[in-house]
Amino acid sequence: MVKRTLEQKEKELKDAISLLKDAISQVESRNFQYFKVISAQLRALIGMGYGKSNPLLLNLAEEKGIKLECYAYSVAGPEELKGRIVFSINPSLLISVTPVSSPGIQKWEFKKWLEAPIVVILDDWYTPNEVIRLMAEKLGGAHYDDALPKKLLKITSIAYCTPKGNYNETDRMLYQIAVAVVYYGDKILENKNK
């Protein structure tokens, strides 16, 4: 087995970030089918799986000694949020370079934030990683699945109607996470080898 070099991984990250930027641009132009490209790239770059997974962006940041930190809302306990709908993704907070002092906002290690239950819909909790994987692995970003979990159907049923087009909660989340991932990818690529 031959391991990829740091330079090869940086080239792959550069290519993936370029694809993600193009997909974001397409979505901003209301070409919503590009959410599949976004979910696939997010799965490859930051998706943490069950068993052996190699999220390129997270692994490369760790290899280069770059801390990926963000600011986001703290997560309340399950009893406090039972029966509520809560959303707390904001890319401008996630990628803030200066400390954010606002009630309910805390500093996170990005990898830990990806596993935090930041969306609650009634009694179902969703982590950013789970939403990425549900979309990529069930609705066509990475592959299609005949069986759609009720949890996925619940979150995709939250829809937003605008004069420029309609989108759902998972689309909104994928877009916002993608904006943060592009920021982190550029930061990693700007940082020269140790």
N, C-alpha and C positions, 0 to 999 in steps of 0.2 A: 504494500500500500504506500502510495506517495502522497505526502501532505502538501497542500497548497501553500505557496509562499505568501508572505505578508503583501507583497506587491500584487499578486494575483487576487487576493481577497479585496484589496483596495480597488482594483479595477472592477471586480464584480459589484462592489458597493456603489461605485460611481455609475455603473450601468443601471443598477436597480433604482438608484435615486433619480436618474434621468428618466426612466420609465415612469416612476411615481410622479415626478413633476409634470410630465406630459399628460398622464391620466388626470391629475388634479386640474390642469388647464382644460381638458376635455369636459370634465364634470362641471367646471365653472361656466362652460359654454352650453350647458344643459344636455350633454351627451352622457346620460346616466348609465349606459351600458358599461362605461369605464370604471364603475364601482367594482366590477369583477377583477379588473387589472389591479386596482388599489388593494382589494382584499388579498389577492394572491401575493402581491409584493410585500404587504404588511406581514402576512404569514411567514414569508421567507426571511424577512429582515428582523422581526421582533417576536414572532409567534413561538410561544413556548408550548411544546407538546407533551404528550404522555410518553414517558420513556426517553429515548434518545432524540434530542432535537438540537439543531445548530442554527439558531437565529443569527444571521450574518452580522447585522448591525451591533447587536448586544455582545457577541463574541469578539468582534473586532475592537470595540470600545474597551473591553476588558483586556485584550491582548496589548493594546497601545497605552493602557493605564489612564484612560479618559473616564472621568466620572460623569455619568449622565444623571443630572438632577433636575427636578422640576418642582413647580408649585401647583398644588391642586387642593380641592376641598378635602377636608378630613372626612373620614367615613364614620357615620354614626353606627351604633349597635343595632342588631336586628330588632330588638324590642321597640326602640325609638322610631324605627322606620316601618314597622309592620303596617301593611295596608295602605302604603303611600306610593306615590310615584316621584322619584328623585333622579335628577340628571345633574352631573357635575363634570362635564368635560369642557374645557375652554383652552384652546391652543395658545392663546396669548399669555395665559397664566403658566401653562406647562413649560413654555420655552423662555420665560422671563429670565433675564440675566441679572436682574437686581432682586434682592429679597422683597417679597410681597407681604405687606402687613395688612391683613384684612381679616375680620372675624371668620373663622372656619377654614382658613387656608393654611396649609402647612407645607413644609419642604419634604419632598419624597425622593427616594432613589427611583429612577424611571422604571427599572425592572420590577421593583416592588409595587409601584403604582399600576403596572400592567396586570398585576394579580389581585388588585384591590377591588372589592365589590362597590363600584362607583355608580352603578345604575340599579335602582330597585323599582320593580313594577309589581305592586301588590306584594306577594310573598316570594317572588323570584328575584334573585340577585344576579347581576351580570358584571363580569370583569371586562376590561378592554380586550384582554387576550382571548377570552371566551367569545366575545362578539366577533373578533377577527376570524377565529377558527370556525365558528358557526357559519359565517358568511362564505369563507373560502372553501370549506369542506362540504357544505350542504347545498349552496346555491350557485356553484360554478366557477368560483375564483381558482380553485385548485382541482376540484372534481365535483360532479353532481351526485346527489344522494336521493334515492327514491323516498326515503323516510325523513320527513321534516319534523323535528322535535316541536312539541307544543310551546316550549320556551322561545324558540326562534320565531314561531308564528306570532306569539304575543308581542315581541319587541318590534317585529316588522309591521305590525298592524297600527303602530303609532305613526300617523301620517301628517305631513305638513303640505298645505296647498298654497302655492304662490302664483302670481301672474306669469312667472317664467317657467313653471313646471312643478310637478309634485315629487316629493321624496319622503322617505320614512326615517325613523329614528336610527336605524343601523347605518343608513347612508350618511346621515349627519355625523354620527360617531366616527365612521371610517374616514370621512373627509377631515375632521378635526385631528384625529390621530395621525393621519398622513402628513398634515402640515407640520406637526411636531417632529415626525420621523425625518422629513426632509431637512429640517433645521439640524437635527442631531447628526444626520448623515454628512451634511456639509461641514459640520464642526469636526467630525472624525477625519474627513478627507483633508481638511486644512491643517490638521495636526500632523506634522512630519514624524517619520519613524523615530522611536526612542533611541 
